[in-house]
Each structure stands twice: as C-alpha cells, then as structure tokens.
Amino acid sequence: NSHSEIKDYKRFKINKKIKNILDKNFCITYGGNIGKAQNFYNILIVSKKILFKKKIKFLIIGSGSEFKDIKNKIKNLKLKNVYLFPMVNKYQINHIFHKSKALILSLKKNIFLSKTIPSKLQNYLAIGKPLLISADGEVNDLIKKNNCGLTSPAEDCIILKKNIIKIFKKRKKIYFSSNARKLYLNKFQIKNNIKNLIKYL
C-alpha cells in the first residue's frame, strides 16, 4: 500500500451497513485472510466475554478457509457484537480501517508464526490506529517496543480481554496512532528501506 493510496481512501465508498456499524460504535477491526493461523476463535471467545460493553463491536472482513466456520460460530455463540463481511477491495478496506477505533491481529501459538511479521502488520501501521495484538514473538515485541498498542501472548484470552477494555476506556488513541505511523515510516516504507540498504553497500 503506497501512502497516496492510503490518503485517497475517502474517495472509495463503503457498504452502508458497515459504515453504520463504524459510525455508531467503538469498532475493533480485522481485515484480511480468514484462516487457521489467525485464530479467530480467540477473538470470538473474548467478544462473548465483553458483550456487556455494548459500544464495543468487532468487525471481521475477509475471505479464507475459515469464513464459513466463523460465520456459524458467531451464530451459535449468539454474538451480537461481531460482524463478518466478505473481503472488499484494498481502497475500501483502508477506508474501513480509518473509521475503526483499533485494529486487531490474532495469531495461533506456533513456533513458525512467532518468528514472522505478517505483511498485514505493515498495512495496519500505515493506517496509524492503535493495535491490539494477540501473538507471540516478533510481532508482539515490535508493537510493545514501539508502543503502538497493547499486546498479549497468543491464545491468551484473559489479557486480550483486559487490553480491549483498557483501549476502550483510555482511548489512548493519539499516542498509539502516531507511534504506529512513525514505525511504519521508519521501518517499512520502501524508500526508507532502500536508504537503509544503501548505507550498508
């Protein structure tokens, strides 16, 4: 995602139903692949525990092998605070991310996953929103060290729940948001990466 794409997000209209959810609530959003690695069950368990916080809603947008399963679980667990939508184009997803209050990334407990930084994280940071991370290793360390949001170990529902309520209560948005943008510009922007490479040639 280039910076200009992110700046132009408002030109791309989003589904009225999604817009309505975003406008009226404190939305925590995930956008991207819906597969086993992302461990959505973790998010669903936590969302059930915070149904009493009426303003907090989870928005999951994407496609993947677990889409149907997640849809059924939302229904079976009677989760009135989780909304699932099929994937939209990257401009619309940027618009949705901008209107969200926080972005969430949840990964399974897995040695391989703990050593990787998903490309999704780069997109999240570029938007400049507080991040809620439920993962081990690299991702967790990077977000904690740069103070871009609140982190919890993979599959730890108790800390994730606390972090969600904390981010909702404190709304420490500005602080986390500017740190997220800073980290994106310093670490991930291609121009900067080329500059860094040139330094070592």
C-alpha positions, 0 to 999 in steps of 0.5 A: 500500500503506497501512502497516496493510496492510503490518503485517497481512501475517502474517495472509495465508498463503503457498504452502508451497513458497515459504515453504520456499524463504524459510525455508531460504535467503538469498532475493533477491526480485522481485515484480511485472510480468514484462516487457521493461523489467525485464530479467530476463535480467540477473538470470538471467545473474548467478544462473548466475554465483553458483550456487556460493553455494548459500544464495543463491536468487532468487525471481521472482513475477509475471505479464507478457509475459515469464513464459513466456520466463523460465520456459524460460530458467531451464530451459535455463540449468539454474538451480537457484537461481531460482524463478518463481511466478505473481503472488499477491495484494498481502497475500501478496506483502508477506508474501513480501517480509518473509521475503526477505533483499533485494529486487531491481529490474532495469531495461533501459538506456533513456533513458525508464526512467532518468528514472522511479521505478517505483511498485514502488520505493515498495512495496519501501521500505515493506517496509524490506529492503535493495535491490539495484538494477540501473538507471540514473538516478533510481532508482539515485541515490535508493537510493545517496543514501539508502543503502538498498542497493547499486546498479549501472548497468543491464545491468551484470552484473559489479557486480550480481554483486559487490553480491549477494555483498557483501549476502550476506556483510555482511548489512548488513541493519539499516542498509539496512532502516531507511534504506529505511523512513525514505525511504519515510516521508519521501518517499512516504507520502501524508500526508507528501506532502500536508504537503509540498504544503501548505507550498508553497500 
